[in-house]
């Protein structure tokens, strides 16, 4: 297809439902990490737990909340026990709207290490990740699917290769070690969502595509 015939329409995020929240880094190292997704293989949740376990070695008061439901819940709970995460790991169940926004507002980092599965199941652009970014959460995620379309590594978050647990942990530790960079990335994430993913603007752009198509008949 000739490039001049292509039109991009991004996922629209209702910014009024996920407003920006200014945050401060925890003085006691009690970083609050969050991942929101369906509990399935392509979301890389076991990689997230291993990375968090390494992060917690440096920050013993850190916590990790996973919001979502799915078939891997029991398996992930067992892995949490094997990694001796104890009360630092919380499964919040499925959250949406105000409840999900409240969780994002009380968190410091959004973790989302998606990966390709054996049956070639691949991520697009995760909505929950966009909503988290809109609230000002920097992202630590993977170079997978549509994630790099929404996260600019080094600007709005940090991206590492798929299944790289050590790299994920290193990225988390890197941000926690530099409050200025962490804060700048959060602000940049929110600004990028407002500029490129705001729901009303995306609806208007889609309508423009329809108008353009109709004008050709």
C-alpha positions as CSV (number, residue, x, y, z in Angstrom):
1,X,0.0,0.0,0.0
2,X,1.5,3.4,-0.9
3,X,2.5,5.3,2.2
4,X,0.5,8.4,1.1
5,X,-2.7,6.3,1.4
6,X,-2.2,5.4,5.1
7,X,-3.8,7.3,8.0
8,X,-2.8,6.7,11.7
9,X,-5.5,6.8,14.3
10,X,-4.3,6.1,17.9
11,X,-6.1,4.7,20.9
12,X,-8.0,7.5,22.6
13,X,-7.5,7.9,26.4
14,X,-10.1,9.9,28.4
15,X,-7.7,12.3,30.2
16,X,-10.4,13.5,32.5
17,X,-10.8,10.0,33.9
18,X,-7.0,9.6,34.4
19,X,-5.7,13.0,35.4
20,X,-2.0,13.8,36.0
21,X,-0.9,13.5,39.6
22,X,2.3,15.1,40.9
23,X,4.3,12.5,43.0
24,X,7.3,12.5,45.3
25,X,9.8,9.7,45.5
26,X,9.5,7.7,48.7
27,X,12.2,8.8,51.2
28,X,12.2,5.4,52.9
29,X,12.5,3.5,49.6
30,X,8.9,2.2,49.8
31,X,8.4,2.3,46.0
32,X,5.0,1.2,44.8
33,X,5.1,-0.6,41.5
34,X,1.9,-1.5,39.6
35,X,0.9,-3.6,36.6
36,X,-2.7,-3.7,35.2
37,X,-3.6,-6.3,32.7
38,X,-5.3,-9.7,32.1
39,X,-3.4,-12.4,33.8
40,X,-2.2,-14.3,30.7
41,X,1.1,-15.4,29.3
42,X,1.9,-12.5,26.8
43,X,1.8,-10.0,29.7
44,X,5.1,-11.3,31.1
45,X,3.9,-11.3,34.6
46,X,6.3,-14.0,35.8
47,X,9.1,-11.8,34.4
48,X,7.7,-8.9,36.3
49,X,7.7,-10.9,39.6
50,X,11.3,-11.9,39.1
51,X,12.4,-8.4,38.3
52,X,10.5,-7.1,41.3
53,X,12.2,-9.6,43.6
54,X,15.6,-8.3,42.5
55,X,14.4,-4.7,42.9
56,X,13.2,-5.5,46.4
57,X,16.6,-6.7,47.4
58,X,17.7,-3.0,47.2
59,X,14.4,-1.6,48.4
60,X,13.0,-4.0,51.0
61,X,9.9,-1.8,51.6
62,X,8.9,-1.8,48.0
63,X,5.5,-3.3,47.0
64,X,4.1,-4.6,43.7
65,X,0.3,-4.5,43.0
66,X,-1.1,-6.5,40.1
67,X,-4.6,-5.4,39.0
68,X,-6.4,-7.9,36.8
69,X,-8.0,-11.3,36.5
70,X,-7.1,-14.3,34.4
71,X,-6.1,-18.0,34.3
72,X,-2.6,-17.5,35.6
73,X,-3.6,-16.1,39.1
74,X,-2.9,-19.3,41.1
75,X,0.4,-19.9,39.2
76,X,1.5,-16.3,39.9
77,X,0.5,-16.6,43.6
78,X,2.7,-19.7,43.9
79,X,5.6,-17.9,42.2
80,X,5.2,-15.1,44.6
81,X,5.5,-17.5,47.5
82,X,8.6,-19.2,45.9
83,X,10.2,-15.8,45.5
84,X,9.3,-15.0,49.2
85,X,7.6,-11.8,48.3
86,X,5.1,-12.1,51.1
87,X,2.9,-9.1,51.7
88,X,4.9,-7.0,49.3
89,X,2.9,-8.6,46.5
90,X,-0.8,-7.8,46.2
91,X,-3.3,-9.1,43.7
92,X,-6.0,-6.4,43.5
93,X,-8.4,-8.2,41.1
94,X,-10.0,-6.4,38.1
95,X,-10.2,-2.6,38.6
96,X,-11.5,0.1,36.3
97,X,-12.4,3.7,36.2
98,X,-11.9,5.6,39.5
99,X,-10.5,2.5,41.3
100,X,-7.9,1.9,38.7
101,X,-7.0,5.6,38.6
102,X,-6.7,5.7,42.4
103,X,-4.2,2.8,42.2
104,X,-2.2,4.6,39.6
105,X,-2.2,7.8,41.6
106,X,-0.7,6.0,44.7
107,X,2.0,4.2,42.6
108,X,5.4,5.3,41.4
109,X,6.2,3.0,38.5
110,X,4.3,1.1,35.9
111,X,5.7,-2.3,34.9
112,X,4.6,-4.1,31.7
113,X,7.1,-6.7,30.3
114,X,5.0,-8.1,27.5
115,X,6.4,-10.9,25.3
116,X,5.6,-13.0,22.2
117,X,4.1,-16.4,23.1
118,X,4.7,-19.8,21.4
119,X,1.4,-19.4,19.5
120,X,2.6,-15.9,18.3
121,X,0.2,-14.0,20.4
122,X,1.4,-10.4,20.4
123,X,0.5,-7.3,22.3
124,X,-0.8,-4.2,20.6
125,X,-0.7,-0.9,22.6
126,X,-1.9,-1.7,26.1
127,X,-4.7,0.6,27.2
128,X,-3.9,0.3,30.9
129,X,-0.3,1.4,30.1
130,X,-1.6,4.5,28.3
131,X,-3.9,5.3,31.2
132,X,-1.1,4.9,33.7
133,X,1.2,7.2,31.7
134,X,-1.6,9.8,31.5
135,X,-1.5,10.0,35.3
136,X,2.3,10.6,35.2
137,X,3.7,7.1,35.8
138,X,7.0,6.3,34.0
139,X,6.9,2.9,32.3
140,X,9.4,0.0,32.5
141,X,8.4,-2.3,29.7
142,X,9.7,-4.4,26.7
143,X,10.5,-3.8,23.1
144,X,7.4,-5.7,22.0
145,X,4.4,-5.2,19.8
146,X,3.0,-1.7,19.9
147,X,4.6,-0.7,23.1
148,X,7.5,1.3,21.5
149,X,4.9,3.3,19.6
150,X,3.7,4.7,22.9
151,X,6.8,4.6,25.1
152,X,9.9,6.5,24.0
153,X,12.7,4.8,25.9
154,X,14.8,7.2,27.9
155,X,12.1,9.9,27.7
156,X,8.8,8.5,29.0
157,X,10.1,5.2,30.3
158,X,12.7,2.5,29.8
159,X,12.3,-0.4,27.4
160,X,14.3,-3.6,27.5
161,X,14.3,-6.8,25.3
162,X,11.6,-9.4,25.9
163,X,12.1,-11.9,28.7
164,X,15.1,-9.9,30.0
165,X,14.4,-10.1,33.8
166,X,17.8,-8.7,34.7
167,X,17.3,-5.8,32.4
168,X,13.9,-5.1,33.8
169,X,15.3,-5.1,37.4
170,X,18.2,-2.8,36.3
171,X,15.8,-0.4,34.6
172,X,13.6,-0.2,37.8
173,X,16.7,0.4,39.9
174,X,18.0,3.0,37.5
175,X,14.9,5.1,37.8
176,X,14.6,4.6,41.6
177,X,18.2,5.9,41.9
178,X,17.6,9.2,40.1
179,X,14.6,11.1,41.4
180,X,15.0,13.9,38.9
181,X,15.0,11.6,36.0
182,X,12.1,9.6,37.4
183,X,10.1,12.8,37.9
184,X,10.9,14.1,34.4
185,X,9.9,10.9,32.8
186,X,6.5,10.9,34.6
187,X,5.8,14.4,33.4
188,X,6.9,13.6,29.9
189,X,4.7,10.5,29.8
190,X,1.6,12.6,30.8
191,X,2.5,15.3,28.3
192,X,2.9,12.7,25.5
193,X,-0.5,11.2,26.3
194,X,-2.2,14.6,26.2
195,X,-0.5,15.4,22.9
196,X,-1.0,12.1,21.0
197,X,-3.6,10.0,22.7
198,X,-6.3,12.3,24.0
199,X,-9.7,10.7,23.3
200,X,-11.6,13.7,21.8
201,X,-8.7,14.5,19.4
202,X,-8.5,10.9,18.2
203,X,-12.2,10.9,17.5
204,X,-11.9,14.1,15.5
205,X,-9.0,12.6,13.5
206,X,-11.0,9.5,12.8
207,X,-14.0,11.6,11.6
208,X,-11.6,13.5,9.3
209,X,-10.6,10.2,7.8
210,X,-14.2,9.3,7.2
211,X,-14.9,12.7,5.6
212,X,-11.8,12.3,3.4
213,X,-13.0,8.9,2.3
214,X,-16.5,10.1,1.5
215,X,-15.1,13.1,-0.4
216,X,-13.5,10.7,-2.9
217,X,-16.9,9.3,-4.1
